[in-house]
Amino acid sequence: MKNKMTPVRLHLELSDDYLSDYQRRMLKRYGESSDGKSITRDILIPSDMPLHNLHYTIQKLFGWQNSHLRRFILPDDIYQQLTGNTVKGWANLVGVLFQAPSEATKDLFWDDDYKSGSINTWLRKKYTGPYVYGGIMEHPEIAKRDIQELLERFETIEVQESFDSFLARKKSNKNAGAKVLKTDSLINLTLDEMNATIFLEGGTESLLERLEVNKLLASPDEELTSDEWFPVTKELLYNYDFGDDWVVKITKPHDCEDLLEQNRLGEDELEEARNTVIDKHKPVCIHKEGISVLDDVGGLSGFADFLGTIYEEDNKEEASQARTWARSFGWNAAKISCKKML
């Protein structure tokens, strides 16, 4: 297996397009972000790493503690292209690309068994191979059975108007009720019609976490064709904590030449990282820009405000309380070398 496994580079960018000028300054001044808009990591992963184990890798890389929901999704244009925005198009891909409707409430978190001790040690075990996916709902035949049960349950369904449409009518008529647009089978609906009519806890966009990252993602110069299922995209999105709404954009550069040319990485360091990936079956961070964040801080904008509080707040007691609160989430301002990130 080690002979077949190869190191694969990923570039991960945690960003927010809606930061204020003040928040950008704080990220540049104290968060070690060069552009004030993002925190990035470049890593090498084993070529057989599934999305499930990449999740734990991302948690460790950015300083989170696996305490909220997450999902891997495709960019909207790719998702629309693959599904045609139809229930039928989505249903055909359940068990192939997308999670089954019941997965969010059953066994997506089949190995989230942390109880005590070092969270970092626990995370390390999760992203170190060999990789085995133990969830039940992601088996293709079980996923297909699950989606078929959903379709059969709604052979006839009253299609509701969208919530936005209902609110628009409610403004002009306070007594307005939800409008039924038509009656049809679920399989004949668009995804918009289905989502306006029934609630699926896990939605329809979440990717199967058993899928291997390297097979799912294409490099920039790799062509995406309709002849093969994989790869399906040149960009992947990791969404963590739906309240704070952290979003990490994941791409797969063809090689590491840009880091070498910019002297951000040495040839000897790259060789050592490659050997570690193969010999220890684990990912390695080869370049980072920006410090670690933390849970429950309010996303990247909240983190920038937090940095402003602890470094520039005139009220020393408030700054001290903010630091103490952050330390309760395992956060500290100490610089960590790339080698020790994972």
Residue frames as qw, qx, qy, qz and C-alpha x, y, z in Angstrom:
[[0.000, 0.884, 0.467, 0.000, 0.00, 0.00, 0.00],
 [0.318, -0.773, 0.077, 0.544, 2.82, 2.41, 0.82],
 [0.391, -0.099, 0.581, 0.707, 4.27, 1.97, -2.66],
 [0.141, 0.594, 0.671, 0.421, 0.91, 2.89, -4.19],
 [0.198, -0.888, -0.355, 0.216, 0.30, 5.83, -1.87],
 [0.482, 0.354, 0.058, 0.800, 1.65, 9.22, -2.91],
 [0.153, -0.481, -0.359, 0.785, 1.74, 12.66, -1.24],
 [0.162, 0.672, 0.542, 0.479, -0.89, 15.09, -2.56],
 [0.187, -0.062, -0.235, 0.952, -0.73, 18.83, -1.96],
 [0.082, -0.769, -0.617, -0.146, -3.78, 20.75, -0.82],
 [0.137, 0.202, -0.144, 0.959, -4.16, 24.50, -0.35],
 [0.256, -0.653, -0.708, 0.084, -6.69, 25.52, 2.30],
 [0.106, 0.274, -0.025, 0.956, -7.94, 29.08, 2.61],
 [0.191, -0.643, -0.676, 0.304, -10.11, 30.31, 5.48],
 [0.156, 0.122, 0.153, 0.968, -11.53, 33.65, 4.40],
 [0.073, 0.712, 0.614, -0.332, -14.33, 36.18, 4.77],
 [0.327, 0.428, 0.380, 0.752, -15.21, 38.68, 2.03],
 [0.214, -0.810, -0.348, -0.420, -17.15, 40.95, 4.39],
 [0.608, -0.396, -0.325, 0.607, -14.54, 42.01, 6.93],
 [0.009, -0.992, -0.121, 0.036, -14.42, 45.67, 7.93],
 [0.436, 0.738, -0.339, 0.388, -11.27, 47.74, 7.47],
 [0.408, -0.670, 0.486, -0.385, -10.66, 47.52, 11.22],
 [0.927, -0.144, 0.326, -0.118, -10.99, 43.72, 11.19],
 [0.825, 0.501, -0.099, 0.243, -8.57, 43.43, 8.28],
 [0.111, 0.788, -0.440, 0.416, -6.06, 45.56, 10.14],
 [0.654, -0.509, 0.469, -0.304, -6.32, 43.35, 13.20],
 [0.975, 0.119, 0.187, 0.027, -5.79, 40.20, 11.14],
 [0.638, 0.643, -0.211, 0.367, -2.75, 41.72, 9.43],
 [0.074, -0.771, 0.418, -0.474, -1.32, 43.28, 12.58],
 [0.464, -0.439, 0.663, -0.390, -1.85, 40.44, 15.05],
 [0.892, 0.112, 0.350, -0.264, -3.16, 37.48, 13.07],
 [0.371, -0.409, 0.697, 0.457, -0.16, 37.18, 10.72],
 [0.602, 0.563, 0.563, 0.059, -2.42, 37.39, 7.67],
 [0.398, -0.105, 0.331, 0.849, -0.65, 39.04, 4.72],
 [0.032, -0.372, -0.511, -0.774, -3.85, 40.28, 3.05],
 [0.218, -0.011, 0.450, -0.866, -5.98, 40.76, 6.16],
 [0.693, 0.068, -0.157, -0.700, -8.72, 38.63, 4.63],
 [0.929, 0.060, -0.318, -0.179, -7.59, 35.04, 4.99],
 [0.472, -0.570, 0.668, -0.074, -5.65, 32.42, 6.93],
 [0.796, 0.411, -0.364, -0.255, -4.09, 29.70, 4.81],
 [0.644, -0.414, 0.643, 0.026, -2.48, 26.28, 5.15],
 [0.650, 0.489, -0.515, -0.270, -0.62, 24.19, 2.59],
 [0.669, -0.355, 0.625, -0.190, -0.38, 20.51, 3.37],
 [0.390, 0.282, -0.824, -0.299, 0.62, 17.19, 1.91],
 [0.755, -0.135, 0.405, -0.497, -1.85, 14.36, 2.52],
 [0.373, -0.086, 0.905, 0.184, -1.77, 10.64, 1.71],
 [0.274, 0.088, -0.554, -0.781, -3.46, 10.06, -1.64],
 [0.369, -0.306, -0.857, -0.187, -5.94, 7.66, -0.04],
 [0.016, -0.179, -0.568, 0.803, -7.23, 10.11, 2.60],
 [0.033, -0.627, -0.732, -0.262, -11.06, 10.35, 2.67],
 [0.117, -0.653, -0.091, -0.743, -12.96, 13.57, 3.35],
 [0.721, -0.624, -0.282, -0.107, -13.86, 12.18, 6.76],
 [0.767, -0.328, -0.111, 0.540, -10.23, 12.19, 7.90],
 [0.325, 0.409, 0.098, 0.847, -9.52, 15.49, 6.18],
 [0.386, -0.787, -0.266, -0.401, -12.16, 16.97, 8.48],
 [0.748, -0.608, -0.101, 0.247, -10.06, 16.11, 11.54],
 [0.641, 0.093, 0.095, 0.756, -6.95, 17.42, 9.78],
 [0.056, 0.646, 0.209, 0.732, -8.64, 20.78, 9.16],
 [0.575, -0.774, -0.236, -0.119, -9.76, 20.95, 12.77],
 [0.755, -0.419, -0.003, 0.505, -6.17, 20.64, 13.96],
 [0.514, 0.301, 0.209, 0.775, -4.76, 22.97, 11.30],
 [0.040, -0.631, -0.188, -0.751, -7.01, 25.90, 12.19],
 [0.047, 0.218, -0.600, 0.768, -7.28, 25.40, 15.95],
 [0.673, -0.264, -0.124, -0.680, -10.86, 24.14, 16.31],
 [0.214, -0.270, 0.871, -0.351, -11.88, 21.36, 18.69],
 [0.262, -0.116, -0.897, -0.336, -14.46, 19.38, 16.74],
 [0.072, 0.271, 0.714, -0.642, -17.35, 20.77, 18.78],
 [0.467, 0.465, 0.137, -0.739, -19.82, 21.71, 16.03],
 [0.785, 0.421, 0.452, -0.035, -21.46, 20.31, 12.92],
 [0.095, -0.554, 0.523, 0.641, -19.62, 20.36, 9.60],
 [0.788, 0.462, 0.400, -0.075, -20.09, 19.44, 5.96],
 [0.301, -0.278, 0.568, 0.714, -18.13, 19.23, 2.73],
 [0.530, 0.684, 0.426, -0.264, -19.96, 20.75, -0.24],
 [0.559, 0.269, 0.437, 0.651, -19.33, 21.63, -3.87],
 [0.014, 0.225, -0.069, -0.972, -19.34, 25.18, -5.29],
 [0.517, 0.435, 0.464, -0.573, -22.89, 26.06, -6.26],
 [0.516, 0.557, -0.363, -0.540, -22.26, 26.11, -10.01],
 [0.198, 0.272, -0.937, -0.097, -20.83, 22.58, -9.91],
 [0.272, 0.177, 0.837, -0.441, -23.67, 21.37, -7.68],
 [0.551, 0.516, 0.183, -0.630, -26.29, 22.84, -10.03],
 [0.421, 0.506, -0.624, -0.421, -24.55, 21.37, -13.05],
 [0.073, 0.157, -0.983, 0.060, -24.42, 17.87, -11.56],
 [0.223, 0.319, 0.822, -0.416, -27.98, 17.80, -10.21],
 [0.003, -0.389, -0.596, -0.703, -29.71, 19.99, -12.78],
 [0.240, -0.114, 0.354, -0.897, -31.44, 21.47, -9.70],
 [0.731, -0.136, -0.377, -0.552, -33.86, 18.53, -9.80],
 [0.724, -0.386, 0.471, -0.325, -34.79, 15.96, -7.18],
 [0.968, 0.241, 0.064, -0.008, -34.21, 13.23, -9.77],
 [0.549, 0.675, -0.366, 0.330, -30.73, 14.51, -10.58],
 [0.243, -0.634, 0.572, -0.459, -29.82, 14.68, -6.88],
 [0.873, -0.190, 0.329, -0.307, -31.38, 11.31, -6.07],
 [0.900, 0.399, -0.156, 0.076, -29.34, 9.62, -8.80],
 [0.418, 0.610, -0.480, 0.472, -26.17, 10.85, -7.09],
 [0.619, -0.583, 0.338, -0.402, -27.09, 9.87, -3.54],
 [0.921, -0.206, 0.326, 0.059, -24.63, 7.16, -2.52],
 [0.764, 0.438, 0.101, 0.463, -22.33, 8.17, -5.37],
 [0.306, 0.459, -0.152, 0.820, -21.51, 11.76, -4.37],
 [0.311, -0.490, 0.133, -0.803, -24.11, 12.95, -1.88],
 [0.090, -0.066, 0.863, -0.492, -25.14, 11.72, 1.54],
 [0.231, -0.435, -0.837, -0.238, -28.43, 9.91, 2.03],
 [0.293, -0.660, -0.169, -0.671, -31.31, 11.96, 3.52],
 [0.773, -0.591, -0.197, -0.118, -31.12, 10.10, 6.85],
 [0.742, 0.186, -0.370, 0.527, -27.36, 10.28, 7.36],
 [0.028, 0.582, -0.266, 0.768, -27.27, 13.48, 9.40],
 [0.640, -0.479, 0.205, -0.565, -29.37, 11.89, 12.15],
 [0.988, -0.085, -0.107, -0.065, -27.85, 8.42, 12.08],
 [0.876, -0.322, 0.123, 0.338, -24.16, 7.78, 11.82],
 [0.462, 0.809, -0.129, 0.340, -22.19, 10.60, 10.21],
 [0.134, -0.768, 0.488, -0.392, -20.44, 11.04, 13.55],
 [0.948, -0.109, -0.287, -0.081, -19.79, 7.35, 14.03],
 [0.786, -0.003, -0.337, 0.519, -16.26, 7.86, 15.43],
 [0.031, -0.682, 0.182, -0.708, -16.61, 11.14, 17.34],
 [0.801, -0.399, -0.443, 0.043, -15.71, 9.32, 20.55],
 [0.312, 0.410, -0.421, 0.746, -13.57, 11.92, 22.33],
 [0.589, -0.660, -0.464, -0.038, -14.18, 11.88, 26.10],
 [0.438, -0.883, 0.113, 0.126, -11.15, 13.30, 27.88],
 [0.749, -0.205, 0.300, 0.554, -7.40, 13.85, 27.67],
 [0.145, -0.455, 0.326, 0.816, -5.58, 15.71, 24.92],
 [0.630, 0.637, 0.289, -0.337, -7.89, 16.71, 22.07],
 [0.294, 0.758, -0.493, -0.310, -4.83, 17.15, 19.84],
 [0.208, -0.294, 0.932, 0.048, -3.69, 13.56, 20.46],
 [0.556, 0.368, 0.696, -0.267, -7.20, 12.33, 19.72],
 [0.519, 0.763, -0.024, -0.384, -7.38, 14.34, 16.49],
 [0.053, 0.635, -0.724, -0.265, -3.97, 13.03, 15.40],
 [0.399, -0.014, 0.917, -0.023, -5.24, 9.46, 15.59],
 [0.563, 0.590, 0.477, -0.327, -8.18, 10.39, 13.41],
 [0.499, 0.812, -0.163, -0.255, -6.13, 11.80, 10.52],
 [0.100, -0.556, 0.812, 0.148, -3.37, 9.17, 10.64],
 [0.795, 0.194, -0.394, -0.417, -3.89, 6.14, 8.42],
 [0.018, 0.179, 0.806, 0.564, -4.71, 3.46, 7.56],
 [0.377, 0.052, 0.101, -0.919, -8.16, 4.93, 6.86],
 [0.079, -0.290, -0.947, -0.112, -11.32, 2.92, 7.39],
 [0.356, -0.196, -0.041, -0.913, -14.78, 4.47, 7.09],
 [0.033, -0.121, -0.953, 0.276, -17.16, 2.90, 9.60],
 [0.430, 0.221, 0.217, -0.848, -20.38, 4.75, 8.85],
 [0.447, 0.246, 0.860, -0.009, -23.29, 2.62, 7.66],
 [0.440, 0.738, 0.361, -0.362, -25.39, 5.08, 5.67],
 [0.169, 0.752, -0.414, -0.484, -22.61, 5.77, 3.16],
 [0.419, -0.027, 0.871, 0.254, -22.61, 2.23, 1.81],
 [0.193, 0.098, -0.482, -0.849, -24.01, 2.72, -1.73],
 [0.316, -0.308, -0.844, -0.306, -26.75, 0.11, -1.44],
 [0.240, -0.542, -0.656, 0.467, -27.95, 1.46, 1.92],
 [0.006, -0.375, 0.006, 0.927, -27.85, 5.07, 0.70],
 [0.235, -0.043, -0.648, -0.723, -29.84, 4.11, -2.40],
 [0.299, -0.444, -0.845, 0.001, -32.41, 2.29, -0.27],
 [0.171, -0.501, -0.447, 0.721, -32.74, 5.36, 1.95],
 [0.129, 0.262, -0.220, -0.931, -33.38, 7.79, -0.92],
 [0.282, -0.188, -0.802, -0.492, -35.85, 5.34, -2.48],
 [0.237, -0.505, -0.770, 0.310, -37.81, 5.23, 0.80],
 [0.017, -0.453, -0.172, 0.875, -38.01, 9.03, 0.77],
 [0.214, 0.113, -0.526, -0.816, -39.28, 9.12, -2.81],
 [0.313, -0.309, -0.869, -0.226, -41.89, 6.44, -2.11],
 [0.162, -0.471, -0.632, 0.594, -43.07, 8.26, 1.03],
 [0.169, 0.606, 0.104, -0.770, -43.90, 11.30, -1.10],
 [0.345, 0.257, 0.774, 0.464, -45.37, 9.77, -4.24],
 [0.002, 0.763, 0.438, 0.476, -47.92, 12.57, -3.98],
 [0.421, -0.394, -0.332, 0.746, -47.08, 15.85, -2.30],
 [0.105, 0.943, 0.311, 0.053, -48.50, 19.36, -2.14],
 [0.601, 0.202, -0.029, 0.773, -45.77, 21.74, -3.29],
 [0.239, -0.842, -0.310, 0.371, -45.52, 24.83, -1.12],
 [0.340, 0.889, -0.046, 0.302, -44.40, 28.26, -2.29],
 [0.597, 0.217, -0.406, 0.657, -40.95, 29.39, -1.17],
 [0.404, -0.612, -0.461, 0.500, -40.57, 31.10, 2.19],
 [0.201, -0.206, 0.124, 0.950, -39.38, 34.29, 0.47],
 [0.171, -0.324, -0.599, -0.712, -42.50, 34.32, -1.68],
 [0.419, -0.619, -0.663, 0.042, -44.67, 33.80, 1.38],
 [0.368, -0.492, -0.264, 0.743, -42.99, 36.68, 3.24],
 [0.074, 0.020, 0.333, 0.940, -43.43, 38.98, 0.25],
 [0.319, -0.482, -0.633, -0.515, -47.18, 38.28, 0.17],
 [0.479, -0.551, -0.590, 0.346, -47.38, 38.57, 3.96],
 [0.253, -0.179, -0.091, 0.946, -46.19, 42.18, 3.76],
 [0.240, -0.120, -0.326, -0.907, -49.21, 43.20, 1.73],
 [0.720, -0.332, -0.336, -0.509, -51.65, 40.83, 3.42],
 [0.193, -0.485, 0.711, -0.471, -51.05, 40.05, 7.09],
 [0.779, -0.040, 0.448, -0.437, -53.63, 37.26, 6.98],
 [0.673, 0.484, -0.489, -0.272, -52.01, 35.48, 4.06],
 [0.844, -0.299, 0.443, -0.048, -51.30, 31.77, 4.50],
 [0.284, -0.388, 0.760, 0.438, -48.78, 29.58, 2.73],
 [0.676, 0.455, -0.128, -0.566, -49.83, 28.89, -0.85],
 [0.716, -0.025, 0.684, 0.138, -49.92, 25.43, -2.42],
 [0.163, 0.547, -0.460, -0.680, -48.57, 25.69, -5.95],
 [0.694, 0.234, -0.529, -0.428, -49.34, 22.21, -7.23],
 [0.814, -0.281, 0.470, -0.194, -49.60, 18.52, -6.37],
 [0.665, 0.561, -0.483, -0.099, -47.02, 16.15, -7.80],
 [0.948, -0.178, -0.155, 0.213, -44.57, 13.35, -7.02],
 [0.454, -0.800, 0.227, 0.319, -41.38, 14.28, -5.17],
 [0.682, -0.066, 0.507, 0.524, -39.25, 12.80, -7.95],
 [0.402, 0.661, 0.449, 0.447, -40.72, 15.32, -10.43],
 [0.188, -0.964, -0.150, 0.115, -39.87, 18.42, -8.39],
 [0.420, 0.689, -0.327, 0.492, -37.00, 20.83, -8.58],
 [0.550, -0.111, -0.585, 0.586, -34.73, 20.94, -5.55],
 [0.072, -0.176, 0.175, -0.966, -36.08, 24.42, -4.78],
 [0.644, -0.293, -0.307, -0.636, -39.64, 23.07, -4.73],
 [0.765, -0.211, -0.594, 0.129, -38.67, 20.15, -2.50],
 [0.405, 0.002, -0.473, 0.782, -36.78, 22.36, -0.04],
 [0.271, -0.230, 0.040, -0.934, -39.77, 24.73, 0.19],
 [0.738, -0.230, -0.358, -0.523, -42.09, 21.81, 0.93],
 [0.907, -0.354, -0.221, 0.056, -40.25, 19.35, 3.21],
 [0.189, -0.865, 0.444, -0.141, -37.38, 19.69, 5.65],
 [0.923, 0.114, -0.294, 0.220, -34.35, 17.42, 5.32],
 [0.579, -0.789, 0.054, 0.196, -32.11, 17.83, 8.36],
 [0.641, -0.331, 0.388, 0.574, -28.90, 17.23, 6.44],
 [0.304, 0.710, -0.198, -0.603, -29.99, 19.06, 3.31],
 [0.896, 0.402, 0.186, -0.019, -29.05, 17.74, -0.12],
 [0.390, 0.863, -0.311, 0.082, -25.59, 19.22, -0.66],
 [0.499, -0.662, 0.558, -0.041, -23.38, 17.30, 1.80],
 [0.585, 0.485, -0.633, -0.148, -20.81, 15.06, 0.14],
 [0.957, -0.206, -0.203, 0.019, -20.14, 11.48, 1.19],
 [0.272, -0.855, 0.437, -0.055, -17.27, 11.57, 3.65],
 [0.858, -0.151, 0.459, 0.176, -15.96, 8.19, 2.53],
 [0.671, 0.722, 0.060, 0.161, -14.87, 9.75, -0.78],
 [0.717, -0.224, 0.072, 0.656, -11.13, 10.14, -1.26],
 [0.012, -0.849, -0.017, 0.528, -10.03, 13.75, -1.55],
 [0.223, -0.428, 0.616, 0.623, -7.55, 13.07, -4.34],
 [0.233, 0.298, 0.852, 0.361, -10.18, 11.39, -6.52],
 [0.089, 0.806, 0.551, -0.194, -12.78, 14.08, -5.89],
 [0.041, -0.891, 0.066, 0.447, -10.56, 17.11, -6.55],
 [0.756, 0.508, 0.161, 0.381, -8.92, 18.01, -9.85],
 [0.470, -0.402, 0.072, 0.782, -5.75, 20.07, -10.13],
 [0.209, 0.704, 0.031, -0.678, -5.91, 23.38, -12.07],
 [0.227, 0.475, -0.628, -0.573, -4.59, 21.87, -15.30],
 [0.192, 0.090, 0.977, 0.015, -6.73, 18.73, -15.07],
 [0.353, -0.085, -0.438, -0.823, -9.75, 18.54, -17.35],
 [0.444, 0.141, 0.701, -0.541, -13.20, 17.79, -15.96],
 [0.288, 0.055, -0.720, -0.629, -15.17, 15.58, -18.34],
 [0.722, -0.076, 0.163, -0.668, -18.69, 14.18, -18.29],
 [0.734, 0.224, -0.620, -0.164, -17.33, 10.76, -19.30],
 [0.540, -0.034, -0.732, 0.414, -16.08, 9.96, -15.79],
 [0.464, -0.792, -0.391, -0.066, -17.61, 10.65, -12.37],
 [0.543, -0.773, 0.073, 0.320, -14.31, 11.63, -10.83],
 [0.182, -0.268, -0.455, 0.829, -12.82, 14.13, -10.40],
 [0.069, 0.741, 0.655, 0.126, -15.87, 16.38, -10.17],
 [0.080, -0.986, -0.137, -0.052, -14.51, 19.78, -9.12],
 [0.576, 0.422, -0.272, 0.645, -11.42, 21.97, -8.88],
 [0.089, -0.394, 0.393, -0.826, -12.62, 23.50, -5.62],
 [0.529, -0.402, -0.747, 0.023, -14.15, 22.04, -2.51],
 [0.224, -0.605, 0.167, -0.746, -15.76, 23.85, 0.43],
 [0.473, -0.223, -0.773, 0.359, -15.55, 22.83, 4.09],
 [0.317, -0.605, -0.086, -0.726, -18.25, 24.47, 6.20],
 [0.484, -0.148, -0.740, 0.442, -17.83, 24.26, 9.98],
 [0.094, -0.426, -0.559, 0.705, -20.12, 25.52, 12.77],
 [0.142, 0.569, 0.623, 0.517, -23.22, 26.69, 10.93],
 [0.230, -0.896, -0.322, 0.200, -23.67, 29.49, 13.48],
 [0.323, -0.694, 0.278, 0.581, -20.20, 31.03, 13.10],
 [0.737, 0.648, 0.177, -0.071, -20.25, 29.78, 9.48],
 [0.305, -0.634, 0.575, 0.417, -16.54, 29.18, 8.94],
 [0.847, 0.513, 0.110, -0.092, -15.76, 28.32, 5.30],
 [0.417, -0.547, 0.596, 0.413, -12.47, 26.81, 4.12],
 [0.722, 0.613, -0.149, -0.284, -11.86, 26.68, 0.37],
 [0.689, -0.339, 0.606, 0.209, -9.82, 23.62, -0.65],
 [0.654, 0.682, -0.236, -0.224, -7.89, 23.32, -3.90],
 [0.895, -0.175, 0.329, 0.244, -5.28, 20.86, -5.20],
 [0.159, 0.839, -0.407, -0.325, -2.25, 22.59, -6.75],
 [0.870, 0.396, -0.288, -0.050, -0.42, 20.51, -9.32],
 [0.775, 0.082, -0.387, 0.493, 2.86, 20.61, -7.37],
 [0.493, -0.763, -0.205, 0.365, 4.85, 22.66, -4.84],
 [0.596, 0.308, 0.136, 0.729, 6.92, 24.70, -7.29],
 [0.055, -0.832, -0.142, -0.533, 5.36, 28.01, -6.28],
 [0.658, -0.753, 0.020, -0.001, 6.36, 27.50, -2.64],
 [0.817, -0.142, 0.159, 0.536, 9.88, 26.51, -3.67],
 [0.429, 0.540, 0.205, 0.694, 10.29, 29.46, -6.05],
 [0.226, -0.845, -0.069, -0.479, 9.04, 31.92, -3.42],
 [0.348, 0.333, -0.685, 0.547, 11.47, 30.41, -0.90],
 [0.618, -0.416, 0.172, -0.644, 8.60, 29.56, 1.42],
 [0.953, -0.161, 0.234, -0.106, 9.71, 25.95, 1.42],
 [0.060, -0.671, 0.705, 0.225, 13.09, 24.26, 0.99],
 [0.687, 0.271, -0.611, -0.285, 13.81, 21.20, -1.14],
 [0.262, 0.156, -0.885, 0.352, 15.02, 19.31, 1.92],
 [0.366, 0.063, 0.537, -0.757, 11.89, 20.25, 3.86],
 [0.722, 0.244, -0.190, -0.619, 9.68, 19.09, 1.01],
 [0.578, 0.247, -0.776, -0.052, 11.52, 15.77, 0.76],
 [0.025, 0.076, -0.825, 0.559, 11.21, 15.23, 4.50],
 [0.539, 0.143, 0.291, -0.778, 7.49, 16.01, 4.36],
 [0.719, 0.260, -0.462, -0.449, 6.94, 13.59, 1.48],
 [0.415, 0.187, -0.871, 0.187, 8.72, 10.83, 3.36],
 [0.206, -0.005, 0.675, -0.709, 6.64, 11.48, 6.47],
 [0.673, 0.176, -0.025, -0.717, 3.40, 11.23, 4.51],
 [0.743, 0.239, -0.579, -0.236, 4.40, 7.88, 3.04],
 [0.392, 0.191, -0.824, 0.361, 6.21, 6.33, 6.01],
 [0.066, 0.093, 0.694, -0.711, 3.81, 7.49, 8.75],
 [0.056, -0.489, -0.796, -0.352, 0.63, 7.60, 6.64],
 [0.166, -0.751, -0.459, 0.444, -0.22, 11.06, 7.94],
 [0.325, 0.867, 0.189, 0.328, -0.60, 14.60, 6.56],
 [0.571, -0.285, -0.097, 0.764, 2.11, 17.23, 6.98],
 [0.121, 0.962, 0.182, -0.163, 1.82, 21.03, 6.96],
 [0.714, 0.143, 0.167, 0.665, 4.43, 22.51, 4.61],
 [0.168, 0.229, 0.022, 0.959, 3.45, 26.20, 4.77],
 [0.178, -0.712, -0.661, 0.155, 1.13, 28.35, 6.83],
 [0.121, 0.299, 0.024, 0.946, 0.06, 31.96, 6.89],
 [0.503, -0.502, -0.092, -0.698, -1.95, 33.21, 9.84],
 [0.119, -0.261, 0.818, -0.498, -2.32, 32.05, 13.41],
 [0.169, -0.299, -0.938, -0.036, -4.82, 29.53, 14.76],
 [0.401, -0.396, -0.131, -0.815, -8.40, 30.58, 15.40],
 [0.065, 0.006, 0.880, -0.471, -10.82, 29.11, 17.96],
 [0.135, -0.479, -0.841, -0.213, -14.38, 27.91, 18.42],
 [0.206, -0.773, -0.590, 0.106, -17.38, 30.10, 19.26],
 [0.330, -0.375, -0.026, 0.866, -15.62, 33.39, 18.51],
 [0.367, 0.741, 0.270, -0.493, -18.05, 34.50, 15.79],
 [0.757, 0.585, 0.201, 0.209, -16.27, 33.46, 12.61],
 [0.646, 0.190, 0.002, 0.739, -13.28, 35.25, 11.09],
 [0.038, -0.719, -0.082, -0.689, -14.80, 38.67, 11.75],
 [0.685, -0.701, -0.066, -0.185, -15.33, 37.79, 15.41],
 [0.865, -0.168, -0.043, 0.471, -11.79, 36.47, 15.63],
 [0.399, 0.476, 0.015, 0.783, -10.43, 39.74, 14.24],
 [0.355, -0.764, -0.049, -0.536, -12.46, 41.64, 16.85],
 [0.867, -0.478, -0.092, 0.108, -11.11, 39.30, 19.52],
 [0.723, 0.125, -0.057, 0.677, -7.53, 40.11, 18.46],
 [0.063, 0.653, 0.030, 0.754, -8.34, 43.79, 18.71],
 [0.632, -0.707, -0.104, -0.299, -9.69, 43.27, 22.21],
 [0.878, -0.383, -0.052, 0.281, -6.72, 41.38, 23.63],
 [0.663, 0.091, 0.060, 0.741, -4.06, 43.57, 22.01],
 [0.159, 0.349, 0.117, 0.916, -5.56, 47.07, 21.80],
 [0.426, -0.724, -0.485, -0.244, -8.35, 47.26, 24.36],
 [0.029, 0.617, -0.352, 0.704, -7.69, 50.04, 26.90],
 [0.736, -0.455, 0.202, -0.459, -9.66, 48.16, 29.54],
 [0.169, 0.473, -0.861, 0.078, -7.02, 45.68, 30.75],
 [0.492, -0.033, 0.757, -0.429, -9.55, 43.63, 32.70],
 [0.775, 0.451, 0.136, -0.421, -11.66, 43.09, 29.59],
 [0.506, 0.621, -0.587, -0.121, -8.57, 42.11, 27.59],
 [0.104, -0.359, 0.889, -0.265, -7.52, 39.67, 30.33],
 [0.659, 0.151, 0.569, -0.469, -10.98, 38.11, 30.47],
 [0.739, 0.554, -0.174, -0.341, -10.92, 37.63, 26.69],
 [0.298, 0.549, -0.779, 0.045, -7.56, 35.85, 26.92],
 [0.346, -0.167, 0.834, -0.396, -8.78, 33.62, 29.74],
 [0.755, 0.342, 0.294, -0.475, -11.91, 32.75, 27.76],
 [0.641, 0.600, -0.424, -0.223, -9.83, 31.89, 24.67],
 [0.055, 0.459, -0.870, 0.170, -7.48, 29.68, 26.68],
 [0.623, 0.008, 0.639, -0.452, -10.51, 27.64, 27.80],
 [0.833, 0.487, 0.067, -0.254, -10.82, 26.62, 24.13],
 [0.870, -0.092, 0.283, 0.393, -7.16, 25.62, 23.97],
 [0.478, 0.808, 0.068, 0.338, -6.11, 28.81, 22.15],
 [0.518, -0.673, 0.067, 0.524, -2.77, 30.52, 22.66],
 [0.347, 0.916, -0.089, -0.181, -0.83, 33.13, 20.74],
 [0.510, -0.527, 0.593, 0.333, 2.40, 31.14, 20.60],
 [0.518, 0.582, -0.461, -0.425, 3.89, 30.58, 17.15],
 [0.839, -0.083, 0.536, -0.048, 3.87, 26.96, 16.00],
 [0.052, -0.452, 0.712, 0.534, 6.23, 25.60, 13.36],
 [0.688, 0.235, -0.381, -0.571, 4.77, 23.87, 10.31],
 [0.410, 0.190, -0.890, 0.060, 6.25, 20.55, 11.45],
 [0.013, -0.110, -0.818, 0.564, 4.28, 20.70, 14.69],
 [0.467, 0.028, -0.078, -0.880, 0.95, 21.74, 13.15],
 [0.865, -0.001, -0.263, -0.428, -0.13, 18.11, 12.61]]
